[in-house]
């Protein structure tokens, strides 16, 4: 029976092959999301073991954080940019779960694993309806699968539907997100160490705005983790 199943799976992959989301080559039977080569050449940052790393420095003098990290370096035009784009714009949730699991594994045995709950950066309800899901929630679910920490996706609410920040300069990004979040359920995080999760960090403006609202809850400590960092 097992041989028959493997034979059928082989036929399916022959006629409907899965492709590596980075280099677009056909995946072998034991490969998922990325081919073996792309998996082993992921541009990991190693920031989870580096206090005072570039992501953490983004928040110095802005909001107090226990720590901040990103899994991958995000280089525009690189083949690994496709991982984020496949999730964000093409609905490939398995890419987000994959990144989340890798991120969660990297946080094990670090101060980040002291976090008791995971909170995600929310989308505005109009954008959520249009996209159908929040990419930060998907990444957080992958982290949760590894760490066992619960994901609280309803703690923060996005009050304003802001325009995309992709092409905005640092000051414009900060103005674009000023006052757009509110902490609608502070009792859920009161006295807890919160891990705030998003897909990509560039200037830190969005995470600063979201983290600032989280820190308004009594006794909260804040850590930040993203799938990618734009250097």
C-alpha positions in Angstrom: 0.0 0.0 0.0 2.9 2.4 0.9 4.5 1.6 -2.5 1.3 2.4 -4.3 0.9 5.7 -2.5 4.5 6.7 -3.3 4.0 5.7 -6.9 0.8 7.8 -7.1 2.5 10.8 -5.4 5.3 10.5 -8.0 2.8 10.6 -10.8 1.1 13.7 -9.4 4.4 15.5 -8.9 5.4 14.6 -12.5 2.3 16.2 -14.1 1.7 18.8 -11.4 5.1 19.6 -10.0 5.7 21.9 -7.0 8.3 24.6 -7.6 10.9 26.1 -5.3 9.5 29.5 -4.3 13.0 31.1 -4.5 14.5 29.7 -7.7 11.5 28.2 -9.4 13.1 24.8 -10.0 10.9 21.6 -9.6 11.0 20.3 -6.1 12.0 16.7 -5.4 9.7 14.3 -3.5 11.3 15.1 -0.1 11.4 18.9 -0.7 8.8 21.5 0.3 8.7 25.3 -0.2 12.4 25.5 -1.1 14.8 23.2 -2.9 17.7 21.9 -0.9 20.2 24.4 -2.3 18.0 27.4 -1.6 17.2 26.2 1.9 20.9 25.9 2.7 21.7 29.3 1.2 19.0 31.3 3.0 20.4 34.7 3.9 19.9 34.3 7.7 20.8 37.2 9.9 21.8 35.4 13.1 20.4 38.5 15.0 18.6 36.4 17.6 22.0 35.7 19.3 23.3 39.3 18.9 22.1 41.9 21.4 22.4 45.4 19.9 21.9 44.0 16.4 20.7 46.4 13.6 17.0 45.5 14.1 17.2 46.2 17.8 19.0 49.5 17.2 16.1 50.7 15.1 14.1 51.0 18.4 16.7 52.5 20.6 15.4 55.8 22.0 12.0 55.1 20.5 10.3 52.3 22.5 11.8 50.0 25.1 12.3 46.5 23.9 13.8 43.4 25.5 15.1 42.4 22.1 14.4 42.6 18.4 15.4 40.3 15.6 14.7 39.3 12.0 15.2 35.9 10.4 16.4 36.9 6.9 18.1 39.7 5.1 15.6 41.1 2.6 17.4 42.2 -0.6 15.2 43.7 -3.3 15.5 41.7 -6.5 17.0 38.6 -4.9 15.4 35.3 -5.3 14.5 35.2 -1.6 12.3 38.3 -2.0 9.9 35.9 -3.7 9.2 34.1 -0.4 7.7 37.2 1.1 5.9 38.2 -2.1 4.4 34.8 -2.6 2.9 35.1 0.8 1.9 38.7 0.8 0.6 39.1 -2.8 -0.2 35.6 -4.1 -1.7 34.0 -1.0 1.0 31.3 -0.5 0.3 30.8 3.2 2.6 27.8 3.3 5.5 30.2 2.6 4.6 32.2 5.7 4.2 29.1 7.9 7.6 27.9 6.6 9.2 31.3 7.5 7.4 31.3 10.9 8.7 27.8 11.8 12.2 28.8 10.9 11.9 32.0 12.9 10.4 30.1 15.9 13.2 27.6 15.8 15.8 30.3 15.9 14.2 31.9 19.0 14.5 28.7 21.0 17.0 28.9 23.9 17.1 32.7 23.7 15.5 35.6 25.7 12.8 35.8 23.0 11.5 32.4 24.1 10.6 33.9 27.5 7.7 35.7 25.7 4.4 34.3 26.9 2.2 35.4 24.0 2.5 36.4 20.4 0.8 39.5 19.1 0.6 40.4 15.4 0.6 43.7 13.5 -3.0 44.0 12.2 -4.2 45.0 8.8 -7.1 47.4 8.4 -10.4 45.6 8.0 -10.8 46.8 4.4 -7.4 45.5 3.4 -8.0 42.2 5.3 -11.2 41.7 3.3 -9.4 42.4 0.1 -6.4 40.1 0.8 -8.4 37.5 2.8 -5.7 37.0 5.4 -3.1 38.8 7.5 0.4 37.7 6.5 1.7 38.5 10.0 -0.9 36.1 11.5 0.4 33.3 9.2 4.0 33.8 10.2 3.0 33.9 13.9 1.1 30.6 13.5 4.4 29.1 12.2 6.2 30.5 15.3 3.5 29.1 17.5 3.8 25.6 16.1 7.5 25.5 17.2 7.3 27.5 20.5 3.9 26.6 21.7 3.1 30.3 22.5 -0.5 31.4 21.8 -1.1 33.9 19.0 -3.4 36.8 20.0 -4.4 38.4 16.8 -7.2 40.6 18.3 -5.1 42.6 20.8 -4.3 45.4 18.4 -6.7 47.2 16.1 -5.8 49.2 13.0 -8.0 52.3 13.0 -6.8 53.9 9.8 -6.3 52.3 6.3 -3.0 53.8 5.4 -1.4 53.8 2.0 1.5 51.5 1.2 4.9 52.5 2.7 7.0 50.6 0.2 8.2 53.8 -1.6 8.1 56.2 1.3 11.1 57.8 3.0 11.8 57.4 6.7 9.9 60.5 8.0 7.0 59.9 5.7 6.7 56.3 7.0 6.6 57.6 10.6 3.9 60.2 9.8 1.9 57.6 7.8 1.5 55.3 10.9 1.3 57.9 13.6 -1.7 57.1 15.8 -3.2 54.4 13.6 -3.3 51.6 16.2 -5.1 51.0 19.4 -4.7 48.3 22.0 -8.3 47.0 22.2 -7.8 44.2 24.6 -5.1 45.3 27.1 -6.2 42.8 29.8 -5.1 39.9 27.5 -1.5 41.1 27.7 -1.4 42.8 31.1 1.9 41.8 33.0 3.1 39.6 30.1 6.2 39.5 28.0 4.8 40.0 24.4 6.4 39.0 21.2 5.3 41.4 18.4 5.5 39.8 15.0 5.4 41.3 11.5 6.6 40.2 8.0 9.2 42.8 7.2 11.0 45.6 9.0 12.6 48.5 7.2 12.6 51.7 9.3 10.7 50.2 12.2 8.0 52.9 12.0 5.0 50.5 11.9 6.4 48.3 14.7 7.2 51.3 16.8 3.6 52.5 16.4 2.1 49.1 17.2 4.6 48.4 20.0 3.9 51.7 21.6 0.2 50.8 22.0 1.1 47.4 23.5 3.4 49.0 26.1 0.4 51.1 27.3 -0.9 47.9 29.0 0.2 47.5 32.6 3.4 45.7 33.2 4.1 44.6 29.6 7.6 43.8 28.3 8.0 43.8 24.6 10.2 41.9 22.1 9.9 42.1 18.3 10.5 39.5 15.6 10.0 39.7 11.8 10.6 37.3 9.0 12.8 39.7 7.1 15.0 42.9 7.5 15.6 45.4 4.8 19.1 46.6 5.3 
